[in-house]
Amino acid sequence: MLKTGGIRRILNVRYPQPIIYERGDRHLNTDTYQSALESTKDSIEDVNKAIGISLGSLTLEKLIASAITLVICILVIWIIMRIARRISAHSRLSESLSRFILKVLKITLEFMAILIVADSLGFNVTALLAVFSLLGLALSLSVQNCLSNAMSGITILLTRPFEDGDFIEAGTVSGTVRDIGLIYTQLCTIDNKDIYVPNSDLSASKIVNYSREPQRRVDLTFGADYTCRPEQVKAALHNAVSLVPGILPEPEPFVRVSGYGESNIDYTVRVWCKTADYWTVYYDLMEAVGAAFDAHGVSMSYPQMNVHVLDTPKSAKKD
């Protein structure tokens, strides 16, 4: 059994002549073993040249200095991130955009800290950057969809078509925005289901934001029988509007005849309310109109057909 003091001592072993040891059916050719060692030595030297460091050059002083450098880098990162969080808290940026900027800043600082520590250990930083560049290129080719979602996420964070807490409709999905991530946006539907929508799909579809404006308009259409006078119907509708507390006085409620159907006259009611009260006003007004029609004697029509039977002339019966 060979006892050596390190890798280089093992690699420098020389045998005066080929010796073959036999043990059962196994043969160990020292020439083959020597060739394998030489090949390993060349590979290690190539790696050493690539990264610019030799294992023998790592001294205790260098390790201590690198450890101190690492601690300083961690302390500096902590201070910078704390300052950045305070600045972000007092800025006008959205919460999602602030989180994204802080994440990017932290990753950048950590990467710089790795390079600084590697340089203190004696690594060739230029070669490391080249290696990271090649790895990044290969990774980008394999995760093109993720990169597309990431770029779309950045676009959404910068353009801000919606923010956390907004109720939006995009394509075939709708819900309240819970979180805008770099790859996905989390929506919570009305029936309390979480949907994770890829950002590329959101940026490519039409987005309707129902929460951006402080006020919304409620549009409803009601049908009344032709036997009811328009003034009577409009008075009933105005009465129903006055009974709903969430309706705003300005802009003024709109009640007009909007169409004549086959069996009824259509009346359109448009009122304004706060965005948070939209559905409450919607359903309250629906119920109030029914009660107001009953109170004012307005009958709501339904599809019907009037058939008129004409007497046939006697001459036609004889024929």
C-alpha positions in Angstrom: 0.0 0.0 0.0 1.5 3.4 -1.1 1.7 6.2 1.4 2.0 9.6 -0.2 2.0 13.2 1.0 -0.4 14.6 -1.6 -1.7 14.5 -5.1 1.5 15.6 -6.7 3.5 12.9 -4.9 1.1 10.2 -6.2 1.3 11.6 -9.7 5.1 11.6 -9.7 5.4 7.9 -8.9 7.7 6.1 -11.4 8.2 2.4 -11.9 11.5 1.1 -13.3 9.9 -1.6 -15.5 6.5 -3.1 -16.2 5.5 -5.4 -13.4 2.4 -7.6 -13.5 0.7 -8.7 -10.3 -1.6 -11.7 -10.5 -4.3 -12.4 -8.1 -6.7 -15.0 -9.3 -8.0 -13.9 -12.7 -7.2 -10.2 -12.2 -4.1 -8.6 -13.8 -2.8 -5.2 -12.9 -0.5 -3.8 -15.5 1.6 -1.0 -14.0 2.1 0.6 -17.5 -1.7 1.0 -17.8 -1.8 2.3 -14.3 1.0 4.8 -15.0 -0.8 6.0 -18.1 -4.0 6.6 -16.2 -2.1 8.6 -13.5 -0.4 10.7 -16.2 -3.8 11.4 -17.8 -5.3 12.4 -14.5 -2.3 14.7 -13.8 -2.8 16.4 -17.1 -6.5 16.9 -16.5 -5.9 18.4 -13.1 -3.3 20.8 -14.5 -5.8 21.8 -17.2 -8.4 22.6 -14.6 -5.8 24.5 -12.5 -4.9 26.6 -15.5 -8.6 27.2 -16.3 -9.5 28.4 -12.8 -6.1 29.9 -12.0 -5.4 28.2 -8.7 -3.5 25.2 -7.5 -4.5 23.2 -4.4 -1.0 23.6 -3.0 -1.3 27.4 -3.1 -4.1 27.4 -0.5 -2.5 28.5 2.7 -4.0 29.1 6.1 -3.4 32.8 5.9 -5.3 32.9 2.5 -8.2 30.9 3.9 -8.5 33.2 7.0 -8.3 36.3 4.7 -11.1 34.8 2.5 -13.2 34.0 5.5 -12.9 37.6 6.7 -13.7 38.9 3.2 -16.8 36.7 3.2 -18.0 38.0 6.5 -17.5 41.6 5.3 -19.4 40.9 2.1 -22.3 39.4 4.1 -22.4 42.5 6.4 -22.3 44.9 3.5 -25.1 43.0 1.7 -27.2 43.2 4.9 -26.6 47.0 5.2 -27.4 47.7 1.6 -30.5 45.6 1.6 -31.8 47.3 4.8 -31.2 50.7 3.2 -32.9 49.5 0.0 -36.0 48.2 1.9 -36.4 51.6 3.7 -36.1 53.5 0.4 -38.6 51.1 -1.2 -41.1 51.5 1.7 -41.1 55.3 1.3 -41.2 55.2 -2.5 -44.3 55.3 -4.8 -43.5 52.0 -6.4 -46.0 49.2 -6.2 -45.5 46.4 -3.7 -44.9 43.9 -6.4 -42.3 46.0 -8.3 -40.5 46.8 -5.0 -40.3 43.1 -4.2 -38.9 42.3 -7.7 -36.3 45.1 -7.5 -35.2 43.9 -4.0 -34.8 40.3 -5.3 -32.7 41.4 -8.3 -30.6 43.6 -6.1 -29.9 40.8 -3.6 -29.0 38.2 -6.3 -26.6 40.8 -7.9 -24.9 41.5 -4.6 -24.6 37.8 -3.7 -23.0 37.1 -7.1 -20.5 40.0 -6.7 -19.7 38.6 -3.2 -18.9 35.2 -4.7 -16.6 36.8 -7.2 -14.8 38.8 -4.5 -14.3 35.8 -2.3 -13.1 33.7 -5.2 -10.6 36.4 -6.2 -9.3 36.4 -2.6 -8.7 32.7 -2.8 -6.7 33.1 -6.0 -9.2 32.0 -8.6 -9.1 33.5 -12.0 -12.2 35.7 -11.9 -12.1 36.3 -15.7 -12.2 32.6 -16.4 -15.1 32.2 -13.9 -17.1 34.9 -15.6 -16.5 33.1 -18.9 -17.7 29.8 -17.4 -20.8 31.5 -16.0 -21.5 33.2 -19.3 -21.4 29.8 -21.1 -23.6 28.2 -18.4 -26.0 31.2 -18.7 -26.2 30.8 -22.5 -26.9 27.1 -22.2 -29.5 27.6 -19.5 -31.3 30.4 -21.5 -31.7 28.1 -24.5 -33.2 25.4 -22.3 -35.7 27.6 -20.5 -36.9 29.9 -23.2 -40.5 29.7 -22.0 -39.5 30.7 -18.5 -37.4 33.7 -19.8 -40.5 34.7 -21.9 -42.6 34.7 -18.8 -39.9 36.6 -16.8 -39.7 39.3 -19.4 -43.5 39.6 -19.5 -43.5 39.8 -15.7 -41.0 42.7 -15.9 -43.2 44.4 -18.4 -46.3 44.0 -16.2 -44.4 45.3 -13.2 -43.2 48.4 -15.1 -46.4 49.2 -17.0 -48.6 48.3 -14.0 -51.9 47.4 -15.8 -53.0 46.0 -12.4 -51.7 45.7 -8.8 -52.2 43.4 -5.8 -55.9 43.5 -4.8 -57.3 44.5 -8.2 -60.1 42.4 -9.7 -59.2 41.7 -13.3 -60.3 39.8 -16.3 -57.7 38.4 -18.8 -58.8 36.1 -21.6 -60.9 33.4 -20.1 -60.0 33.9 -16.4 -60.9 36.5 -13.9 -60.2 37.0 -10.2 -58.5 39.2 -7.6 -54.7 39.6 -8.0 -52.9 38.1 -5.0 -49.3 38.2 -6.2 -47.4 39.3 -9.3 -44.4 37.0 -9.6 -41.6 36.9 -12.0 -43.0 33.8 -13.8 -46.7 33.6 -12.8 -49.4 35.9 -11.5 -51.7 34.5 -8.8 -55.4 35.1 -9.1 -58.1 34.3 -6.6 -61.5 33.6 -8.2 -64.9 34.6 -6.8 -65.4 31.0 -5.6 -62.1 31.1 -3.8 -59.9 29.2 -6.2 -56.2 30.1 -6.8 -55.2 30.3 -10.5 -51.6 30.8 -11.5 -51.5 32.4 -14.9 -48.2 32.6 -16.9 -47.2 36.2 -17.4 -46.6 35.7 -21.1 -50.3 34.8 -21.4 -51.4 37.9 -19.5 -49.2 40.3 -21.5 -50.6 38.8 -24.8 -54.3 39.0 -23.8 -56.7 41.9 -23.2 -56.8 42.9 -19.6 -59.9 44.4 -18.0 -59.2 46.0 -14.6 -62.5 46.5 -12.6 -60.8 48.0 -9.6 -58.6 50.7 -11.0 -61.3 53.5 -10.9 -63.0 54.5 -7.7 -66.5 54.5 -9.2 -68.3 52.2 -11.5 -71.6 52.4 -13.4 -74.4 49.8 -13.0 -76.4 49.2 -16.2 -79.7 47.4 -16.1 -82.5 46.9 -18.6 -86.1 46.2 -17.6 -89.1 45.4 -19.7 -92.7 46.7 -19.1 -95.9 45.9 -20.8 -97.2 48.0 -23.7 -100.3 48.8 -21.7 -98.2 50.7 -19.1 -97.6 54.4 -19.8 -93.8 55.3 -20.0 -94.3 58.1 -17.4 -95.7 55.5 -15.0 -92.8 53.0 -15.6 -90.1 55.7 -15.2 -91.7 57.0 -12.0 -91.5 53.4 -10.6 -87.9 53.1 -11.7 -86.9 56.4 -10.1 -88.6 55.3 -6.9 -86.6 52.1 -6.9 -83.4 54.0 -7.5 -84.1 56.3 -4.5 -84.5 53.2 -2.2 -81.0 51.8 -2.8 -78.5 53.5 -0.4 -75.3 52.7 -2.3 -76.2 54.8 -5.4 -74.3 58.1 -5.8 -76.3 61.3 -6.5 -73.7 62.4 -8.9 -73.6 61.6 -11.8 -77.3 61.7 -11.9 -79.2 58.4 -12.4 -80.3 57.8 -15.9 -83.8 56.2 -16.7 -85.0 56.3 -20.3 -86.8 54.2 -22.9 -84.2 52.2 -24.8 -86.2 50.0 -27.2 -89.5 48.5 -28.3 -89.6 44.8 -28.4 -92.2 42.3 -29.8 -94.1 42.1 -26.5 -92.6 44.8 -24.2 -91.0 48.2 -24.0 -87.4 48.2 -22.7 -86.2 50.8 -20.1 -82.5 51.3 -19.3 -81.4 52.3 -15.8 -77.8 53.6 -15.3 -76.6 54.5 -11.8 -73.1 55.1 -10.4 -71.7 53.7 -7.2 -68.4 53.0 -5.5 -66.4 50.2 -7.0 -66.4 48.2 -3.8 -70.3 48.5 -3.7 -70.9 47.4 -7.3 -72.5 44.0 -6.7 -74.4 45.2 -3.6 -76.0 48.0 -5.6 -76.6 45.6 -8.6 -78.7 43.1 -6.6 -80.4 45.7 -4.3 -81.6 47.6 -7.4 -82.9 44.4 -9.0 -85.0 43.6 -5.9 -86.1 47.3 -5.5 -87.4 47.5 -9.1 -89.6 44.4 -8.6 -91.2 45.9 -5.5 -91.6 49.4 -7.2 -93.4 47.9 -10.2 -95.8 46.1 -7.9 -96.4 49.4 -5.9 -97.0 51.5 -9.1 -99.1 48.9 -10.9 -96.5 48.2 -13.6 -96.8 44.8 -15.2 -93.7 43.1 -16.6 -94.4 41.5 -19.9 -93.5 38.0 -21.1 -93.3 36.6 -24.7 -96.8 36.2 -26.0 -98.6 36.0 -29.3 -102.1 37.3 -30.1 -104.1 35.2 -32.6 -107.0 36.8 -34.4 -109.7 34.4 -35.8 -111.5 35.8 -38.8 -114.9 34.5 -40.0 -114.7 32.9 -43.4 -117.2 34.2 -46.0 -120.1 31.8 -46.9 -119.1 31.9 -50.6 -115.7 30.6 -49.7 -117.2 27.8 -47.7 -119.3 26.6 -50.6 -116.2 26.6 -52.9 
